Amino acid sequence: MVTLNFAVALFRAERFIGRVWDPACGGGNILTAAHQCGIERVGSDVVQRQGVGGVFFDERDFLEWPLDYFIADNLVTNPPFGRGK
């Protein structure tokens, strides 16, 4: 799990231009950190998530998205390793 402090450090160290998408947003630490750093963000996950700053847009496994479908300029995620198909 990505801690909020680690995610904030990432967004301060790297330059992101445009919207960030976390397709495995979980509890929203990456999205919260992006917001704290003034970055536009959007998230999705396999289950409907509440409390991720009103930026949750879809309930879907990110492995099922078409390869040419992107809703953001940047992809930042920490997928649930070990739970793959």
MODELLER restraints for C-alpha pairs under 7 A, 6 or more apart:
rsr = mdl.restraints
at = mdl.atoms
rsr.add(forms.Gaussian(group=physical.xy_distance, feature=features.Distance(at['CA:2:A'], at['CA:29:A']), mean=6.79, stdev=0.5))
rsr.add(forms.Gaussian(group=physical.xy_distance, feature=features.Distance(at['CA:2:A'], at['CA:78:A']), mean=6.79, stdev=0.5))
rsr.add(forms.Gaussian(group=physical.xy_distance, feature=features.Distance(at['CA:3:A'], at['CA:29:A']), mean=6.47, stdev=0.5))
rsr.add(forms.Gaussian(group=physical.xy_distance, feature=features.Distance(at['CA:4:A'], at['CA:29:A']), mean=5.11, stdev=0.5))
rsr.add(forms.Gaussian(group=physical.xy_distance, feature=features.Distance(at['CA:4:A'], at['CA:30:A']), mean=6.81, stdev=0.5))
rsr.add(forms.Gaussian(group=physical.xy_distance, feature=features.Distance(at['CA:4:A'], at['CA:33:A']), mean=6.10, stdev=0.5))
rsr.add(forms.Gaussian(group=physical.xy_distance, feature=features.Distance(at['CA:7:A'], at['CA:30:A']), mean=5.59, stdev=0.5))
rsr.add(forms.Gaussian(group=physical.xy_distance, feature=features.Distance(at['CA:7:A'], at['CA:33:A']), mean=5.68, stdev=0.5))
rsr.add(forms.Gaussian(group=physical.xy_distance, feature=features.Distance(at['CA:8:A'], at['CA:33:A']), mean=4.82, stdev=0.5))
rsr.add(forms.Gaussian(group=physical.xy_distance, feature=features.Distance(at['CA:8:A'], at['CA:34:A']), mean=6.94, stdev=0.5))
rsr.add(forms.Gaussian(group=physical.xy_distance, feature=features.Distance(at['CA:11:A'], at['CA:34:A']), mean=6.55, stdev=0.5))
rsr.add(forms.Gaussian(group=physical.xy_distance, feature=features.Distance(at['CA:11:A'], at['CA:37:A']), mean=6.67, stdev=0.5))
rsr.add(forms.Gaussian(group=physical.xy_distance, feature=features.Distance(at['CA:18:A'], at['CA:40:A']), mean=6.89, stdev=0.5))
rsr.add(forms.Gaussian(group=physical.xy_distance, feature=features.Distance(at['CA:18:A'], at['CA:73:A']), mean=5.44, stdev=0.5))
rsr.add(forms.Gaussian(group=physical.xy_distance, feature=features.Distance(at['CA:19:A'], at['CA:39:A']), mean=6.80, stdev=0.5))
rsr.add(forms.Gaussian(group=physical.xy_distance, feature=features.Distance(at['CA:19:A'], at['CA:40:A']), mean=4.80, stdev=0.5))
rsr.add(forms.Gaussian(group=physical.xy_distance, feature=features.Distance(at['CA:19:A'], at['CA:41:A']), mean=5.26, stdev=0.5))
rsr.add(forms.Gaussian(group=physical.xy_distance, feature=features.Distance(at['CA:19:A'], at['CA:72:A']), mean=4.93, stdev=0.5))
rsr.add(forms.Gaussian(group=physical.xy_distance, feature=features.Distance(at['CA:19:A'], at['CA:73:A']), mean=5.42, stdev=0.5))
rsr.add(forms.Gaussian(group=physical.xy_distance, feature=features.Distance(at['CA:19:A'], at['CA:74:A']), mean=6.24, stdev=0.5))
rsr.add(forms.Gaussian(group=physical.xy_distance, feature=features.Distance(at['CA:20:A'], at['CA:40:A']), mean=6.28, stdev=0.5))
rsr.add(forms.Gaussian(group=physical.xy_distance, feature=features.Distance(at['CA:20:A'], at['CA:41:A']), mean=4.64, stdev=0.5))
rsr.add(forms.Gaussian(group=physical.xy_distance, feature=features.Distance(at['CA:20:A'], at['CA:42:A']), mean=6.34, stdev=0.5))
rsr.add(forms.Gaussian(group=physical.xy_distance, feature=features.Distance(at['CA:20:A'], at['CA:72:A']), mean=5.63, stdev=0.5))
rsr.add(forms.Gaussian(group=physical.xy_distance, feature=features.Distance(at['CA:20:A'], at['CA:73:A']), mean=6.30, stdev=0.5))
rsr.add(forms.Gaussian(group=physical.xy_distance, feature=features.Distance(at['CA:20:A'], at['CA:74:A']), mean=4.71, stdev=0.5))
rsr.add(forms.Gaussian(group=physical.xy_distance, feature=features.Distance(at['CA:20:A'], at['CA:75:A']), mean=5.74, stdev=0.5))
rsr.add(forms.Gaussian(group=physical.xy_distance, feature=features.Distance(at['CA:20:A'], at['CA:76:A']), mean=6.52, stdev=0.5))
rsr.add(forms.Gaussian(group=physical.xy_distance, feature=features.Distance(at['CA:21:A'], at['CA:41:A']), mean=5.80, stdev=0.5))
rsr.add(forms.Gaussian(group=physical.xy_distance, feature=features.Distance(at['CA:21:A'], at['CA:42:A']), mean=4.92, stdev=0.5))
rsr.add(forms.Gaussian(group=physical.xy_distance, feature=features.Distance(at['CA:21:A'], at['CA:43:A']), mean=5.51, stdev=0.5))
rsr.add(forms.Gaussian(group=physical.xy_distance, feature=features.Distance(at['CA:21:A'], at['CA:72:A']), mean=5.62, stdev=0.5))
rsr.add(forms.Gaussian(group=physical.xy_distance, feature=features.Distance(at['CA:21:A'], at['CA:74:A']), mean=6.15, stdev=0.5))
rsr.add(forms.Gaussian(group=physical.xy_distance, feature=features.Distance(at['CA:21:A'], at['CA:75:A']), mean=5.00, stdev=0.5))
rsr.add(forms.Gaussian(group=physical.xy_distance, feature=features.Distance(at['CA:21:A'], at['CA:76:A']), mean=6.13, stdev=0.5))
rsr.add(forms.Gaussian(group=physical.xy_distance, feature=features.Distance(at['CA:22:A'], at['CA:42:A']), mean=6.50, stdev=0.5))
rsr.add(forms.Gaussian(group=physical.xy_distance, feature=features.Distance(at['CA:22:A'], at['CA:43:A']), mean=4.74, stdev=0.5))
rsr.add(forms.Gaussian(group=physical.xy_distance, feature=features.Distance(at['CA:22:A'], at['CA:44:A']), mean=6.46, stdev=0.5))
rsr.add(forms.Gaussian(group=physical.xy_distance, feature=features.Distance(at['CA:22:A'], at['CA:75:A']), mean=6.06, stdev=0.5))
rsr.add(forms.Gaussian(group=physical.xy_distance, feature=features.Distance(at['CA:22:A'], at['CA:76:A']), mean=5.27, stdev=0.5))
rsr.add(forms.Gaussian(group=physical.xy_distance, feature=features.Distance(at['CA:22:A'], at['CA:77:A']), mean=4.93, stdev=0.5))
rsr.add(forms.Gaussian(group=physical.xy_distance, feature=features.Distance(at['CA:23:A'], at['CA:43:A']), mean=5.54, stdev=0.5))
rsr.add(forms.Gaussian(group=physical.xy_distance, feature=features.Distance(at['CA:23:A'], at['CA:44:A']), mean=4.66, stdev=0.5))
rsr.add(forms.Gaussian(group=physical.xy_distance, feature=features.Distance(at['CA:23:A'], at['CA:45:A']), mean=5.79, stdev=0.5))
rsr.add(forms.Gaussian(group=physical.xy_distance, feature=features.Distance(at['CA:23:A'], at['CA:62:A']), mean=5.64, stdev=0.5))
rsr.add(forms.Gaussian(group=physical.xy_distance, feature=features.Distance(at['CA:23:A'], at['CA:77:A']), mean=6.53, stdev=0.5))
rsr.add(forms.Gaussian(group=physical.xy_distance, feature=features.Distance(at['CA:24:A'], at['CA:44:A']), mean=5.89, stdev=0.5))
rsr.add(forms.Gaussian(group=physical.xy_distance, feature=features.Distance(at['CA:24:A'], at['CA:45:A']), mean=4.70, stdev=0.5))
rsr.add(forms.Gaussian(group=physical.xy_distance, feature=features.Distance(at['CA:24:A'], at['CA:62:A']), mean=6.81, stdev=0.5))
rsr.add(forms.Gaussian(group=physical.xy_distance, feature=features.Distance(at['CA:24:A'], at['CA:77:A']), mean=6.20, stdev=0.5))
rsr.add(forms.Gaussian(group=physical.xy_distance, feature=features.Distance(at['CA:24:A'], at['CA:78:A']), mean=6.82, stdev=0.5))
rsr.add(forms.Gaussian(group=physical.xy_distance, feature=features.Distance(at['CA:24:A'], at['CA:79:A']), mean=5.55, stdev=0.5))
rsr.add(forms.Gaussian(group=physical.xy_distance, feature=features.Distance(at['CA:25:A'], at['CA:43:A']), mean=5.55, stdev=0.5))
rsr.add(forms.Gaussian(group=physical.xy_distance, feature=features.Distance(at['CA:25:A'], at['CA:44:A']), mean=5.82, stdev=0.5))
rsr.add(forms.Gaussian(group=physical.xy_distance, feature=features.Distance(at['CA:25:A'], at['CA:45:A']), mean=5.70, stdev=0.5))
rsr.add(forms.Gaussian(group=physical.xy_distance, feature=features.Distance(at['CA:26:A'], at['CA:45:A']), mean=6.51, stdev=0.5))
rsr.add(forms.Gaussian(group=physical.xy_distance, feature=features.Distance(at['CA:27:A'], at['CA:52:A']), mean=6.78, stdev=0.5))
rsr.add(forms.Gaussian(group=physical.xy_distance, feature=features.Distance(at['CA:28:A'], at['CA:52:A']), mean=5.09, stdev=0.5))
rsr.add(forms.Gaussian(group=physical.xy_distance, feature=features.Distance(at['CA:31:A'], at['CA:41:A']), mean=6.16, stdev=0.5))
rsr.add(forms.Gaussian(group=physical.xy_distance, feature=features.Distance(at['CA:31:A'], at['CA:52:A']), mean=6.97, stdev=0.5))
rsr.add(forms.Gaussian(group=physical.xy_distance, feature=features.Distance(at['CA:34:A'], at['CA:41:A']), mean=6.61, stdev=0.5))
rsr.add(forms.Gaussian(group=physical.xy_distance, feature=features.Distance(at['CA:41:A'], at['CA:55:A']), mean=6.81, stdev=0.5))
rsr.add(forms.Gaussian(group=physical.xy_distance, feature=features.Distance(at['CA:42:A'], at['CA:55:A']), mean=4.89, stdev=0.5))
rsr.add(forms.Gaussian(group=physical.xy_distance, feature=features.Distance(at['CA:42:A'], at['CA:56:A']), mean=6.00, stdev=0.5))
rsr.add(forms.Gaussian(group=physical.xy_distance, feature=features.Distance(at['CA:42:A'], at['CA:57:A']), mean=6.92, stdev=0.5))
rsr.add(forms.Gaussian(group=physical.xy_distance, feature=features.Distance(at['CA:43:A'], at['CA:55:A']), mean=6.04, stdev=0.5))
rsr.add(forms.Gaussian(group=physical.xy_distance, feature=features.Distance(at['CA:43:A'], at['CA:56:A']), mean=4.75, stdev=0.5))
rsr.add(forms.Gaussian(group=physical.xy_distance, feature=features.Distance(at['CA:43:A'], at['CA:57:A']), mean=6.22, stdev=0.5))
rsr.add(forms.Gaussian(group=physical.xy_distance, feature=features.Distance(at['CA:44:A'], at['CA:56:A']), mean=5.57, stdev=0.5))
rsr.add(forms.Gaussian(group=physical.xy_distance, feature=features.Distance(at['CA:44:A'], at['CA:57:A']), mean=5.84, stdev=0.5))
rsr.add(forms.Gaussian(group=physical.xy_distance, feature=features.Distance(at['CA:44:A'], at['CA:58:A']), mean=5.04, stdev=0.5))
rsr.add(forms.Gaussian(group=physical.xy_distance, feature=features.Distance(at['CA:44:A'], at['CA:59:A']), mean=5.92, stdev=0.5))
rsr.add(forms.Gaussian(group=physical.xy_distance, feature=features.Distance(at['CA:44:A'], at['CA:60:A']), mean=6.80, stdev=0.5))
rsr.add(forms.Gaussian(group=physical.xy_distance, feature=features.Distance(at['CA:45:A'], at['CA:58:A']), mean=6.88, stdev=0.5))
rsr.add(forms.Gaussian(group=physical.xy_distance, feature=features.Distance(at['CA:45:A'], at['CA:59:A']), mean=5.33, stdev=0.5))
rsr.add(forms.Gaussian(group=physical.xy_distance, feature=features.Distance(at['CA:45:A'], at['CA:60:A']), mean=5.61, stdev=0.5))
rsr.add(forms.Gaussian(group=physical.xy_distance, feature=features.Distance(at['CA:45:A'], at['CA:61:A']), mean=6.10, stdev=0.5))
rsr.add(forms.Gaussian(group=physical.xy_distance, feature=features.Distance(at['CA:46:A'], at['CA:59:A']), mean=5.15, stdev=0.5))
rsr.add(forms.Gaussian(group=physical.xy_distance, feature=features.Distance(at['CA:46:A'], at['CA:60:A']), mean=4.54, stdev=0.5))
rsr.add(forms.Gaussian(group=physical.xy_distance, feature=features.Distance(at['CA:46:A'], at['CA:61:A']), mean=4.69, stdev=0.5))
rsr.add(forms.Gaussian(group=physical.xy_distance, feature=features.Distance(at['CA:47:A'], at['CA:59:A']), mean=5.26, stdev=0.5))
rsr.add(forms.Gaussian(group=physical.xy_distance, feature=features.Distance(at['CA:47:A'], at['CA:60:A']), mean=6.99, stdev=0.5))
rsr.add(forms.Gaussian(group=physical.xy_distance, feature=features.Distance(at['CA:48:A'], at['CA:59:A']), mean=5.40, stdev=0.5))
rsr.add(forms.Gaussian(group=physical.xy_distance, feature=features.Distance(at['CA:49:A'], at['CA:56:A']), mean=6.77, stdev=0.5))
